[in-house]
Amino acid sequence: MSMKKILNEGTFDPPHWGHIRSAIFAREKIGADEVIFIPNAHPEIEPWHPVLSFYRVSFLNIYLYEHGDDSMYVETEEAMHDGVSLTVDVLRRCLERHEGEDVEWYFLMGEDKMMPACSWQRCNEISDFMATAIVLCCTECGRGSQFWRNHMMPCRFSDKTRCIFKQPILMDHELCMHTSCEQLRAILADHDLTNPLLDKMFHKDVLSSIIRHHLYV
C-alpha cells in the first residue's frame, strides 16, 4: 500500500506557527503519513532576499521538535541550492530523492499562492509528476473553499490552474491568523517588539534568536 506524503515547499521567511498548524491540519485531513518541509534558497517571484537558509532551517526544526512529531521533518537540500529556486525544479528534485518509493504525493499551498502559481516559470510541467495540490482556504477571513470554488476558480484560474495541479483539493480551515510572513517581517523591521502578534506567531526561542541576531531589520 502506497504512503501519502505532503510536500510543503516555500521560503518560510520567517517560519511561524501558522506553517506548522496548517501542515498538521492537512496531514490529518487526508491521513498522510509524512509532511516534508522544503525551505528553498531564493523564491522565483518574490522581491526580497530571504535571510540565510541556516536560520530558516534551524527555526523550522525548533517548531517541529517542540511539536514532537517524527512524521513531519525538514529536507535541507534545496535551502543550500545556488540561485533562484523554481518551484517546478524544487518539486522534481525532491521526488528524485525519493525515487523508488511507493508514494502518493500531495503539494500543500495556501490560498494566497493560487494567483502567483499561474506566474511560476514552467508551471505547466508540474502536472507531469505532481497530480494533486491541497489548497487551504481560510474561513476566518470570510472566504473559504466555497468562495474560491464558486467565484475565483471559474473566472481567474479555470483551465490554467487545473493544468498546473489537475484537480486541486480545496479545504476549509480555521487556522488562519490573518498574518503573513510579509507582515511579520514588517513588524520586525519597525522594531515593534511589543506587538502581540510576535508572541502569538513565533516560538519563543525563534523570536529570541531573531532579535539577538538582528534579523529582518
N, CA and C atoms as a LAMMPS dump frame, in Angstrom:
ITEM: TIMESTEP
0
ITEM: NUMBER OF ATOMS
651
ITEM: BOX BOUNDS ff ff ff
-5.0000000000000000e+02 5.0000000000000000e+02
-5.0000000000000000e+02 5.0000000000000000e+02
-5.0000000000000000e+02 5.0000000000000000e+02
ITEM: ATOMS id mol type element x y z
1 1 1 N 0.853 -1.196 0
2 1 2 C 0 0 0
3 1 3 C 0.884 1.238 0
4 2 1 N 0.603 2.169 -0.901
5 2 2 C 1.452 3.355 -1.01
6 2 3 C 1.255 4.291 0.174
7 3 1 N 2.319 5.02 0.497
8 3 2 C 2.26 6.032 1.543
9 3 3 C 1.755 7.341 0.95
10 4 1 N 1.148 8.163 1.791
11 4 2 C 0.752 9.513 1.397
12 4 3 C 1.741 10.494 2.017
13 5 1 N 2.348 11.317 1.164
14 5 2 C 3.296 12.314 1.656
15 5 3 C 2.928 13.686 1.11
16 6 1 N 3.034 14.673 1.984
17 6 2 C 2.737 16.06 1.621
18 6 3 C 4.043 16.834 1.522
19 7 1 N 4.224 17.55 0.41
20 7 2 C 5.368 18.437 0.256
21 7 3 C 4.93 19.856 0.598
22 8 1 N 5.611 20.448 1.559
23 8 2 C 5.312 21.82 1.985
24 8 3 C 6.521 22.677 1.627
25 9 1 N 6.522 23.202 0.408
26 9 2 C 7.669 23.948 -0.113
27 9 3 C 7.422 25.443 0.002
28 10 1 N 8.466 26.185 0.356
29 10 2 C 8.33 27.633 0.444
30 10 3 C 9.592 28.27 0.979
31 11 1 N 9.535 29.582 1.146
32 11 2 C 10.69 30.301 1.666
33 11 3 C 10.742 30.24 3.185
34 12 1 N 9.566 30.21 3.835
35 12 2 C 9.494 30.177 5.305
36 12 3 C 10.377 31.292 5.88
37 13 1 N 10.054 32.499 5.504
38 13 2 C 10.894 33.64 5.848
39 13 3 C 10.069 34.743 6.498
40 14 1 N 9.839 34.64 7.815
41 14 2 C 10.337 33.626 8.746
42 14 3 C 9.303 32.523 8.986
43 15 1 N 9.767 31.362 9.476
44 15 2 C 8.827 30.304 9.854
45 15 3 C 8.009 30.727 11.075
46 16 1 N 6.736 30.354 11.088
47 16 2 C 5.896 30.682 12.242
48 16 3 C 4.905 29.544 12.492
49 17 1 N 4.161 29.675 13.585
50 17 2 C 3.257 28.582 13.983
51 17 3 C 2.2 28.285 12.92
52 18 1 N 1.831 29.282 12.128
53 18 2 C 0.838 29.04 11.083
54 18 3 C 1.293 27.987 10.09
55 19 1 N 2.601 27.975 9.761
56 19 2 C 3.135 26.963 8.844
57 19 3 C 2.963 25.556 9.425
58 20 1 N 3.217 25.427 10.714
59 20 2 C 3.159 24.106 11.357
60 20 3 C 1.718 23.634 11.498
61 21 1 N 0.854 24.518 11.967
62 21 2 C -0.526 24.121 12.231
63 21 3 C -1.289 23.802 10.959
64 22 1 N -1.003 24.547 9.892
65 22 2 C -1.676 24.237 8.626
66 22 3 C -1.217 22.892 8.07
67 23 1 N 0.063 22.563 8.275
68 23 2 C 0.576 21.262 7.822
69 23 3 C -0.062 20.125 8.619
70 24 1 N -0.21 20.314 9.914
71 24 2 C -0.86 19.306 10.757
72 24 3 C -2.304 19.098 10.307
73 25 1 N -2.989 20.199 10.046
74 25 2 C -4.386 20.138 9.605
75 25 3 C -4.512 19.329 8.315
76 26 1 N -3.668 19.649 7.325
77 26 2 C -3.736 18.95 6.039
78 26 3 C -3.396 17.476 6.195
79 27 1 N -2.386 17.187 6.997
80 27 2 C -1.982 15.788 7.206
81 27 3 C -3.121 14.982 7.812
82 28 1 N -3.764 15.535 8.819
83 28 2 C -4.856 14.816 9.474
84 28 3 C -6.065 14.691 8.556
85 29 1 N -6.272 15.691 7.724
86 29 2 C -7.447 15.714 6.86
87 29 3 C -7.393 14.604 5.813
88 30 1 N -6.216 14.357 5.236
89 30 2 C -6.123 13.329 4.185
90 30 3 C -5.502 12.036 4.696
91 31 1 N -5.105 12.007 5.982
92 31 2 C -4.487 10.805 6.53
93 31 3 C -3.103 10.554 5.983
94 32 1 N -2.321 11.633 5.804
95 32 2 C -0.969 11.498 5.254
96 32 3 C -0.03 10.862 6.271
97 33 1 N 0.958 10.156 5.76
98 33 2 C 1.954 9.521 6.63
99 33 3 C 3.068 10.493 7.016
100 34 1 N 3.406 11.408 6.117
101 34 2 C 4.502 12.336 6.377
102 34 3 C 4.211 13.693 5.759
103 35 1 N 4.798 14.722 6.38
104 35 2 C 4.846 16.058 5.797
105 35 3 C 6.312 16.456 5.708
106 36 1 N 6.751 16.805 4.503
107 36 2 C 8.142 17.191 4.298
108 36 3 C 8.198 18.693 4.041
109 37 1 N 8.855 19.414 4.927
110 37 2 C 9.059 20.852 4.741
111 37 3 C 10.302 21.054 3.881
112 38 1 N 10.166 21.876 2.844
113 38 2 C 11.272 22.11 1.918
114 38 3 C 11.526 23.613 1.815
115 39 1 N 12.322 24.179 2.709
116 39 2 C 12.671 25.598 2.566
117 39 3 C 13.578 25.797 1.36
118 40 1 N 13.234 26.772 0.519
119 40 2 C 14.044 26.988 -0.668
120 40 3 C 15.1 28.066 -0.436
121 41 1 N 15.989 28.22 -1.404
122 41 2 C 17.086 29.176 -1.265
123 41 3 C 16.627 30.593 -1.559
124 42 1 N 15.994 30.769 -2.695
125 42 2 C 15.515 32.082 -3.093
126 42 3 C 14.292 31.906 -3.974
127 43 1 N 13.155 32.485 -3.584
128 43 2 C 11.914 32.285 -4.344
129 43 3 C 11.983 32.919 -5.725
130 44 1 N 11.214 32.351 -6.641
131 44 2 C 11.316 32.789 -8.03
132 44 3 C 10.572 34.084 -8.321
133 45 1 N 9.549 34.42 -7.544
134 45 2 C 8.769 35.614 -7.882
135 45 3 C 8.714 36.616 -6.75
136 46 1 N 9.445 36.386 -5.669
137 46 2 C 9.386 37.31 -4.54
138 46 3 C 10.475 38.372 -4.662
139 47 1 N 10.182 39.619 -4.238
140 47 2 C 11.117 40.716 -4.453
141 47 3 C 12.179 40.879 -3.378
142 48 1 N 12.174 40.041 -2.343
143 48 2 C 13.144 40.235 -1.276
144 48 3 C 14.201 39.135 -1.295
145 49 1 N 15.289 39.388 -0.573
146 49 2 C 16.316 38.367 -0.398
147 49 3 C 16.126 37.767 0.995
148 50 1 N 15.735 36.51 1.082
149 50 2 C 15.459 35.911 2.393
150 50 3 C 16.725 35.813 3.235
151 51 1 N 16.521 35.72 4.561
152 51 2 C 17.659 35.578 5.457
153 51 3 C 18.345 34.248 5.173
154 52 1 N 19.541 34.102 5.688
155 52 2 C 20.327 32.9 5.428
156 52 3 C 19.509 31.639 5.712
157 53 1 N 19.662 30.664 4.829
158 53 2 C 18.902 29.428 4.979
159 53 3 C 19.224 28.718 6.284
160 54 1 N 20.424 28.917 6.82
161 54 2 C 20.793 28.304 8.091
162 54 3 C 19.776 28.654 9.165
163 55 1 N 19.399 29.924 9.234
164 55 2 C 18.439 30.359 10.247
165 55 3 C 17.062 29.769 9.984
166 56 1 N 16.605 29.815 8.745
167 56 2 C 15.254 29.345 8.438
168 56 3 C 15.1 27.845 8.687
169 57 1 N 16.118 27.074 8.328
170 57 2 C 16.094 25.631 8.604
171 57 3 C 16.115 25.378 10.102
172 58 1 N 16.979 26.081 10.816
173 58 2 C 17.082 25.908 12.265
174 58 3 C 15.771 26.25 12.953
175 59 1 N 15.133 27.337 12.505
176 59 2 C 13.869 27.745 13.123
177 59 3 C 12.772 26.722 12.863
178 60 1 N 12.691 26.199 11.647
179 60 2 C 11.694 25.166 11.356
180 60 3 C 11.891 23.953 12.26
181 61 1 N 13.135 23.563 12.461
182 61 2 C 13.415 22.405 13.316
183 61 3 C 13.035 22.662 14.772
184 62 1 N 13.123 23.9 15.212
185 62 2 C 12.689 24.233 16.581
186 62 3 C 11.195 23.976 16.733
187 63 1 N 10.416 24.436 15.762
188 63 2 C 8.967 24.212 15.819
189 63 3 C 8.645 22.722 15.799
190 64 1 N 9.275 21.994 14.906
191 64 2 C 8.961 20.572 14.77
192 64 3 C 9.409 19.777 15.987
193 65 1 N 10.528 20.164 16.582
194 65 2 C 10.978 19.498 17.803
195 65 3 C 9.994 19.761 18.933
196 66 1 N 9.508 20.988 19.014
197 66 2 C 8.527 21.338 20.049
198 66 3 C 7.254 20.526 19.867
199 67 1 N 6.846 20.345 18.599
200 67 2 C 5.63 19.577 18.341
201 67 3 C 5.832 18.102 18.632
202 68 1 N 7.057 17.627 18.46
203 68 2 C 7.378 16.252 18.825
204 68 3 C 6.752 15.199 17.949
205 69 1 N 6.702 15.446 16.647
206 69 2 C 6.075 14.507 15.724
207 69 3 C 7.076 14.137 14.643
208 70 1 N 7.526 12.902 14.642
209 70 2 C 8.534 12.458 13.677
210 70 3 C 7.996 12.363 12.258
211 71 1 N 6.686 12.45 12.083
212 71 2 C 6.125 12.345 10.739
213 71 3 C 6.283 13.655 9.952
214 72 1 N 6.739 14.704 10.615
215 72 2 C 6.997 15.978 9.935
216 72 3 C 8.476 16.315 10.106
217 73 1 N 9.154 16.583 8.986
218 73 2 C 10.581 16.85 9.064
219 73 3 C 11.011 17.779 7.932
220 74 1 N 12.241 18.285 8.037
221 74 2 C 12.775 19.25 7.079
222 74 3 C 13.809 18.572 6.192
223 75 1 N 13.688 18.788 4.886
224 75 2 C 14.754 18.416 3.958
225 75 3 C 15.522 19.686 3.6
226 76 1 N 16.835 19.651 3.748
227 76 2 C 17.641 20.869 3.643
228 76 3 C 18.317 21.069 2.291
229 77 1 N 18.21 20.101 1.401
230 77 2 C 18.956 20.177 0.145
231 77 3 C 18.646 21.45 -0.644
232 78 1 N 17.379 21.821 -0.721
233 78 2 C 17.005 22.981 -1.531
234 78 3 C 17.458 24.291 -0.9
235 79 1 N 17.534 24.322 0.41
236 79 2 C 17.978 25.54 1.097
237 79 3 C 19.424 25.868 0.774
238 80 1 N 20.199 24.853 0.391
239 80 2 C 21.614 25.048 0.056
240 80 3 C 21.824 25.232 -1.45
241 81 1 N 20.733 25.234 -2.199
242 81 2 C 20.842 25.313 -3.66
243 81 3 C 21.23 26.719 -4.089
244 82 1 N 22.118 26.829 -5.052
245 82 2 C 22.545 28.129 -5.561
246 82 3 C 21.504 28.688 -6.534
247 83 1 N 21.305 29.985 -6.457
248 83 2 C 20.431 30.645 -7.419
249 83 3 C 18.962 30.592 -7.042
250 84 1 N 18.138 31.051 -7.977
251 84 2 C 16.694 31.109 -7.769
252 84 3 C 16.105 29.699 -7.743
253 85 1 N 15.146 29.493 -6.844
254 85 2 C 14.506 28.189 -6.687
255 85 3 C 13.18 28.171 -7.434
256 86 1 N 13.152 27.569 -8.606
257 86 2 C 11.899 27.415 -9.333
258 86 3 C 11.105 26.287 -8.694
259 87 1 N 9.833 26.543 -8.419
260 87 2 C 9.004 25.542 -7.745
261 87 3 C 8.998 24.221 -8.5
262 88 1 N 8.901 24.276 -9.819
263 88 2 C 8.862 23.046 -10.61
264 88 3 C 10.143 22.238 -10.409
265 89 1 N 11.288 22.906 -10.33
266 89 2 C 12.556 22.198 -10.151
267 89 3 C 12.704 21.67 -8.725
268 90 1 N 12.245 22.459 -7.75
269 90 2 C 12.312 22.03 -6.353
270 90 3 C 11.509 20.753 -6.154
271 91 1 N 10.287 20.732 -6.668
272 91 2 C 9.434 19.557 -6.519
273 91 3 C 10.006 18.353 -7.267
274 92 1 N 10.519 18.592 -8.463
275 92 2 C 11.066 17.489 -9.253
276 92 3 C 12.278 16.867 -8.548
277 93 1 N 13.179 17.722 -8.035
278 93 2 C 14.37 17.198 -7.35
279 93 3 C 13.987 16.43 -6.088
280 94 1 N 12.966 16.9 -5.394
281 94 2 C 12.523 16.187 -4.191
282 94 3 C 12.024 14.791 -4.545
283 95 1 N 11.212 14.692 -5.58
284 95 2 C 10.711 13.38 -5.985
285 95 3 C 11.843 12.476 -6.454
286 96 1 N 12.853 13.041 -7.079
287 96 2 C 14.011 12.243 -7.5
288 96 3 C 14.758 11.689 -6.288
289 97 1 N 14.814 12.476 -5.211
290 97 2 C 15.48 11.987 -3.994
291 97 3 C 14.707 10.823 -3.375
292 98 1 N 13.425 10.733 -3.675
293 98 2 C 12.59 9.657 -3.117
294 98 3 C 12.244 8.614 -4.183
295 99 1 N 13.03 8.59 -5.244
296 99 2 C 12.76 7.652 -6.329
297 99 3 C 12.779 6.212 -5.826
298 100 1 N 11.843 5.425 -6.293
299 100 2 C 11.755 4.029 -5.881
300 100 3 C 10.777 3.791 -4.748
301 101 1 N 10.353 4.875 -4.089
302 101 2 C 9.378 4.739 -3.009
303 101 3 C 7.968 4.69 -3.603
304 102 1 N 7.117 3.926 -2.956
305 102 2 C 5.717 3.838 -3.373
306 102 3 C 4.943 4.92 -2.631
307 103 1 N 4.809 6.092 -3.272
308 103 2 C 4.27 7.268 -2.598
309 103 3 C 3.197 7.937 -3.441
310 104 1 N 2.13 8.348 -2.779
311 104 2 C 1.117 9.224 -3.371
312 104 3 C 1.417 10.639 -2.869
313 105 1 N 1.843 11.517 -3.776
314 105 2 C 2.35 12.833 -3.391
315 105 3 C 1.25 13.9 -3.42
316 106 1 N 1.343 14.82 -2.461
317 106 2 C 0.46 15.977 -2.415
318 106 3 C 1.309 17.233 -2.212
319 107 1 N 0.9 18.318 -2.842
320 107 2 C 1.598 19.594 -2.704
321 107 3 C 0.716 20.536 -1.899
322 108 1 N 1.224 21.015 -0.762
323 108 2 C 0.443 21.868 0.129
324 108 3 C 0.691 23.336 -0.183
325 109 1 N -0.397 24.094 -0.276
326 109 2 C -0.258 25.529 -0.509
327 109 3 C -1.438 26.259 0.122
328 110 1 N -1.214 27.504 0.5
329 110 2 C -2.291 28.34 0.999
330 110 3 C -2.993 29.018 -0.167
331 111 1 N -4.193 29.52 0.093
332 111 2 C -4.945 30.177 -0.972
333 111 3 C -4.212 31.402 -1.518
334 112 1 N -3.303 31.977 -0.719
335 112 2 C -2.559 33.147 -1.178
336 112 3 C -1.598 32.809 -2.315
337 113 1 N -1.33 31.523 -2.527
338 113 2 C -0.434 31.108 -3.61
339 113 3 C -1.179 30.778 -4.896
340 114 1 N -2.502 30.774 -4.842
341 114 2 C -3.269 30.378 -6.022
342 114 3 C -3.003 31.303 -7.201
343 115 1 N -3.019 32.618 -6.936
344 115 2 C -2.787 33.568 -8.015
345 115 3 C -1.344 33.528 -8.52
346 116 1 N -0.337 33.62 -7.618
347 116 2 C 1.052 33.571 -8.111
348 116 3 C 1.408 32.282 -8.827
349 117 1 N 0.737 31.197 -8.487
350 117 2 C 1.089 29.91 -9.093
351 117 3 C 1.025 29.955 -10.608
352 118 1 N 0.109 30.736 -11.151
353 118 2 C -0.026 30.817 -12.604
354 118 3 C 1.129 31.577 -13.238
355 119 1 N 1.953 32.244 -12.408
356 119 2 C 3.095 33.001 -12.923
357 119 3 C 4.414 32.276 -12.708
358 120 1 N 4.372 31.119 -12.048
359 120 2 C 5.603 30.37 -11.832
360 120 3 C 6.189 29.966 -13.178
361 121 1 N 7.493 30.041 -13.289
362 121 2 C 8.143 29.632 -14.533
363 121 3 C 7.951 28.123 -14.754
364 122 1 N 7.634 27.758 -15.984
365 122 2 C 7.426 26.36 -16.395
366 122 3 C 6.402 25.661 -15.51
367 123 1 N 5.404 26.424 -15.056
368 123 2 C 4.411 25.848 -14.145
369 123 3 C 3.61 24.726 -14.788
370 124 1 N 3.491 24.764 -16.134
371 124 2 C 2.716 23.724 -16.816
372 124 3 C 3.362 22.348 -16.719
373 125 1 N 4.638 22.274 -16.319
374 125 2 C 5.319 20.989 -16.198
375 125 3 C 4.972 20.264 -14.898
376 126 1 N 4.433 21.01 -13.924
377 126 2 C 4.202 20.421 -12.606
378 126 3 C 3.249 19.238 -12.69
379 127 1 N 2.233 19.351 -13.52
380 127 2 C 1.241 18.27 -13.596
381 127 3 C 1.811 16.983 -14.186
382 128 1 N 3.013 17.048 -14.767
383 128 2 C 3.637 15.836 -15.302
384 128 3 C 4.001 14.848 -14.195
385 129 1 N 4.24 15.373 -12.995
386 129 2 C 4.696 14.488 -11.918
387 129 3 C 4.008 14.76 -10.581
388 130 1 N 3.235 15.827 -10.47
389 130 2 C 2.566 16.159 -9.21
390 130 3 C 1.095 16.393 -9.508
391 131 1 N 0.281 15.392 -9.242
392 131 2 C -1.11 15.44 -9.682
393 131 3 C -1.994 16.284 -8.774
394 132 1 N -1.716 16.308 -7.491
395 132 2 C -2.685 16.851 -6.545
396 132 3 C -2.085 17.946 -5.684
397 133 1 N -2.803 19.051 -5.591
398 133 2 C -2.439 20.113 -4.662
399 133 3 C -3.542 20.259 -3.627
400 134 1 N -3.147 20.445 -2.37
401 134 2 C -4.082 20.749 -1.297
402 134 3 C -4.023 22.25 -1.08
403 135 1 N -5.15 22.924 -1.263
404 135 2 C -5.205 24.37 -1.084
405 135 3 C -6.025 24.66 0.161
406 136 1 N -5.381 25.259 1.165
407 136 2 C -6.06 25.595 2.412
408 136 3 C -6.738 26.947 2.268
409 137 1 N -8.04 26.979 2.461
410 137 2 C -8.84 28.196 2.294
411 137 3 C -9.338 28.659 3.663
412 138 1 N -9.032 29.891 3.995
413 138 2 C -9.311 30.399 5.336
414 138 3 C -10.776 30.773 5.496
415 139 1 N -11.443 30.191 6.494
416 139 2 C -12.831 30.546 6.777
417 139 3 C -12.919 31.753 7.699
418 140 1 N -11.88 32.009 8.486
419 140 2 C -11.888 33.18 9.364
420 140 3 C -11.951 34.467 8.558
421 141 1 N -11.355 34.456 7.373
422 141 2 C -11.29 35.655 6.54
423 141 3 C -12.582 35.88 5.771
424 142 1 N -13.57 35.009 5.975
425 142 2 C -14.844 35.194 5.323
426 142 3 C -14.893 34.678 3.898
427 143 1 N -13.912 33.852 3.501
428 143 2 C -13.902 33.336 2.141
429 143 3 C -14.165 31.841 2.173
430 144 1 N -13.13 31.043 2.345
431 144 2 C -13.33 29.611 2.393
432 144 3 C -13.411 28.993 1.014
433 145 1 N -13.477 27.662 0.994
434 145 2 C -13.383 26.926 -0.269
435 145 3 C -14.564 27.198 -1.189
436 146 1 N -15.756 27.403 -0.614
437 146 2 C -16.923 27.635 -1.465
438 146 3 C -16.781 28.926 -2.254
439 147 1 N -16.203 29.933 -1.617
440 147 2 C -15.948 31.197 -2.306
441 147 3 C -15.014 30.992 -3.484
442 148 1 N -13.905 30.271 -3.24
443 148 2 C -12.945 30.03 -4.311
444 148 3 C -13.55 29.172 -5.414
445 149 1 N -14.323 28.179 -5
446 149 2 C -14.894 27.255 -5.984
447 149 3 C -15.929 27.96 -6.871
448 150 1 N -16.733 28.832 -6.267
449 150 2 C -17.832 29.457 -6.999
450 150 3 C -17.428 30.724 -7.746
451 151 1 N -16.468 31.473 -7.176
452 151 2 C -16.19 32.796 -7.718
453 151 3 C -14.796 32.934 -8.332
454 152 1 N -13.791 32.421 -7.626
455 152 2 C -12.426 32.661 -8.066
456 152 3 C -11.95 31.643 -9.099
457 153 1 N -12.221 30.367 -8.84
458 153 2 C -11.709 29.331 -9.751
459 153 3 C -12.228 29.504 -11.179
460 154 1 N -13.532 29.691 -11.383
461 154 2 C -14.016 29.768 -12.766
462 154 3 C -13.504 30.983 -13.53
463 155 1 N -13.436 32.168 -12.871
464 155 2 C -13.141 33.375 -13.623
465 155 3 C -11.67 33.721 -13.658
466 156 1 N -10.886 33.268 -12.683
467 156 2 C -9.5 33.713 -12.636
468 156 3 C -8.491 32.61 -12.932
469 157 1 N -8.84 31.39 -12.64
470 157 2 C -7.855 30.319 -12.796
471 157 3 C -8.26 29.335 -13.878
472 158 1 N -9.466 28.85 -13.78
473 158 2 C -10.043 27.931 -14.751
474 158 3 C -9.032 26.914 -15.283
475 159 1 N -8.879 26.85 -16.589
476 159 2 C -8.099 25.784 -17.202
477 159 3 C -6.622 25.841 -16.834
478 160 1 N -6.078 27.043 -16.636
479 160 2 C -4.647 27.132 -16.371
480 160 3 C -4.308 26.518 -15.023
481 161 1 N -5.104 26.82 -13.993
482 161 2 C -4.83 26.247 -12.687
483 161 3 C -5.027 24.737 -12.708
484 162 1 N -6.054 24.272 -13.402
485 162 2 C -6.268 22.832 -13.486
486 162 3 C -5.133 22.168 -14.254
487 163 1 N -4.537 22.905 -15.183
488 163 2 C -3.396 22.377 -15.935
489 163 3 C -2.193 22.188 -15.018
490 164 1 N -2.007 23.138 -14.089
491 164 2 C -0.865 23.056 -13.183
492 164 3 C -1.059 21.916 -12.184
493 165 1 N -2.225 21.85 -11.564
494 165 2 C -2.438 20.917 -10.464
495 165 3 C -3.489 19.855 -10.754
496 166 1 N -3.952 19.782 -11.997
497 166 2 C -5.045 18.884 -12.353
498 166 3 C -6.268 19.265 -11.526
499 167 1 N -6.557 18.578 -10.449
500 167 2 C -7.751 18.941 -9.688
501 167 3 C -7.36 19.3 -8.256
502 168 1 N -7.225 20.596 -7.955
503 168 2 C -6.853 20.981 -6.587
504 168 3 C -7.906 20.537 -5.574
505 169 1 N -7.432 20.145 -4.395
506 169 2 C -8.317 19.829 -3.281
507 169 3 C -8.441 21.083 -2.432
508 170 1 N -9.631 21.673 -2.4
509 170 2 C -9.847 22.879 -1.598
510 170 3 C -10.361 22.474 -0.229
511 171 1 N -9.64 22.88 0.82
512 171 2 C -10.008 22.519 2.185
513 171 3 C -10.262 23.775 3.014
514 172 1 N -11.391 23.804 3.7
515 172 2 C -11.647 24.877 4.655
516 172 3 C -10.866 24.622 5.933
517 173 1 N -10.342 25.693 6.503
518 173 2 C -9.713 25.562 7.805
519 173 3 C -9.878 26.859 8.572
520 174 1 N -9.761 26.789 9.882
521 174 2 C -9.953 27.946 10.746
522 174 3 C -8.646 28.348 11.411
523 175 1 N -7.516 27.978 10.802
524 175 2 C -6.223 28.189 11.449
525 175 3 C -5.531 29.454 10.971
526 176 1 N -6.145 30.158 10.016
527 176 2 C -5.539 31.392 9.542
528 176 3 C -5.48 32.404 10.673
529 177 1 N -4.344 33.028 10.862
530 177 2 C -4.183 34.01 11.93
531 177 3 C -4.081 35.419 11.36
532 178 1 N -4.546 35.594 10.137
533 178 2 C -4.556 36.903 9.495
534 178 3 C -3.163 37.516 9.45
535 179 1 N -2.158 36.704 9.448
536 179 2 C -0.79 37.223 9.481
537 179 3 C 0.059 36.471 8.467
538 180 1 N 0.763 37.215 7.642
539 180 2 C 1.648 36.621 6.647
540 180 3 C 3.093 36.836 7.059
541 181 1 N 3.985 36.142 6.375
542 181 2 C 5.414 36.359 6.61
543 181 3 C 5.783 37.809 6.338
544 182 1 N 5.164 38.382 5.312
545 182 2 C 5.458 39.777 4.964
546 182 3 C 5.081 40.71 6.106
547 183 1 N 3.933 40.457 6.732
548 183 2 C 3.514 41.286 7.863
549 183 3 C 4.48 41.14 9.039
550 184 1 N 4.912 39.92 9.298
551 184 2 C 5.835 39.695 10.406
552 184 3 C 7.181 40.368 10.143
553 185 1 N 7.654 40.301 8.905
554 185 2 C 8.909 40.989 8.571
555 185 3 C 8.777 42.493 8.772
556 186 1 N 7.61 43.041 8.422
557 186 2 C 7.391 44.482 8.582
558 186 3 C 7.391 44.877 10.058
559 187 1 N 6.775 44.058 10.885
560 187 2 C 6.749 44.337 12.329
561 187 3 C 8.163 44.334 12.893
562 188 1 N 8.94 43.344 12.497
563 188 2 C 10.318 43.24 12.979
564 188 3 C 11.178 44.379 12.439
565 189 1 N 10.958 44.758 11.203
566 189 2 C 11.737 45.854 10.614
567 189 3 C 11.454 47.171 11.316
568 190 1 N 10.232 47.326 11.819
569 190 2 C 9.854 48.55 12.54
570 190 3 C 10.249 48.513 14.013
571 191 1 N 10.899 47.444 14.434
572 191 2 C 11.31 47.257 15.84
573 191 3 C 10.112 47.306 16.789
574 192 1 N 8.966 46.849 16.293
575 192 2 C 7.75 46.851 17.108
576 192 3 C 7.714 45.568 17.942
577 193 1 N 8.638 45.459 18.882
578 193 2 C 8.826 44.199 19.601
579 193 3 C 7.751 43.943 20.659
580 194 1 N 6.899 44.92 20.915
581 194 2 C 5.802 44.715 21.868
582 194 3 C 4.52 44.279 21.162
583 195 1 N 4.562 44.164 19.852
584 195 2 C 3.383 43.746 19.099
585 195 3 C 2.986 42.332 19.522
586 196 1 N 1.741 42.131 19.956
587 196 2 C 1.317 40.805 20.45
588 196 3 C 1.38 39.707 19.396
589 197 1 N 1.383 40.075 18.12
590 197 2 C 1.46 39.046 17.074
591 197 3 C 2.77 38.27 17.136
592 198 1 N 3.83 38.915 17.617
593 198 2 C 5.123 38.233 17.662
594 198 3 C 5.077 37.047 18.614
595 199 1 N 4.504 37.24 19.795
596 199 2 C 4.398 36.134 20.747
597 199 3 C 3.401 35.086 20.279
598 200 1 N 2.394 35.518 19.539
599 200 2 C 1.363 34.589 19.061
600 200 3 C 1.882 33.7 17.936
601 201 1 N 2.698 34.273 17.054
602 201 2 C 3.089 33.574 15.838
603 201 3 C 4.438 32.866 15.931
604 202 1 N 5.289 33.289 16.877
605 202 2 C 6.636 32.736 16.952
606 202 3 C 6.844 31.865 18.182
607 203 1 N 7.63 30.827 18.03
608 203 2 C 8.178 30.101 19.17
609 203 3 C 9.103 31.061 19.909
610 204 1 N 9.113 31.009 21.219
611 204 2 C 9.896 31.972 21.997
612 204 3 C 11.384 31.908 21.664
613 205 1 N 11.9 30.719 21.393
614 205 2 C 13.325 30.604 21.063
615 205 3 C 13.624 31.169 19.675
616 206 1 N 12.67 31.032 18.762
617 206 2 C 12.848 31.597 17.431
618 206 3 C 12.84 33.119 17.507
619 207 1 N 11.883 33.67 18.213
620 207 2 C 11.804 35.126 18.345
621 207 3 C 13.047 35.679 19.028
622 208 1 N 13.513 35 20.06
623 208 2 C 14.717 35.44 20.768
624 208 3 C 15.92 35.46 19.831
625 209 1 N 16.043 34.432 19.001
626 209 2 C 17.169 34.363 18.075
627 209 3 C 17.079 35.446 17.001
628 210 1 N 15.865 35.703 16.508
629 210 2 C 15.669 36.754 15.506
630 210 3 C 16.116 38.107 16.049
631 211 1 N 15.728 38.382 17.291
632 211 2 C 16.086 39.666 17.907
633 211 3 C 17.584 39.726 18.191
634 212 1 N 18.119 38.64 18.707
635 212 2 C 19.544 38.629 19.093
636 212 3 C 20.456 38.8 17.883
637 213 1 N 20.076 38.218 16.755
638 213 2 C 20.915 38.275 15.556
639 213 3 C 20.525 39.408 14.606
640 214 1 N 19.596 40.234 15.05
641 214 2 C 19.186 41.416 14.266
642 214 3 C 18.709 41.024 12.875
643 215 1 N 17.902 39.985 12.808
644 215 2 C 17.326 39.555 11.532
645 215 3 C 16.108 40.41 11.199
646 216 1 N 15.869 40.606 9.954
647 216 2 C 14.696 41.324 9.44
648 216 3 C 14.68 42.797 9.836
649 217 1 N 15.832 43.388 10.067
650 217 2 C 15.877 44.825 10.388
651 217 3 C 16.66 45.559 9.299
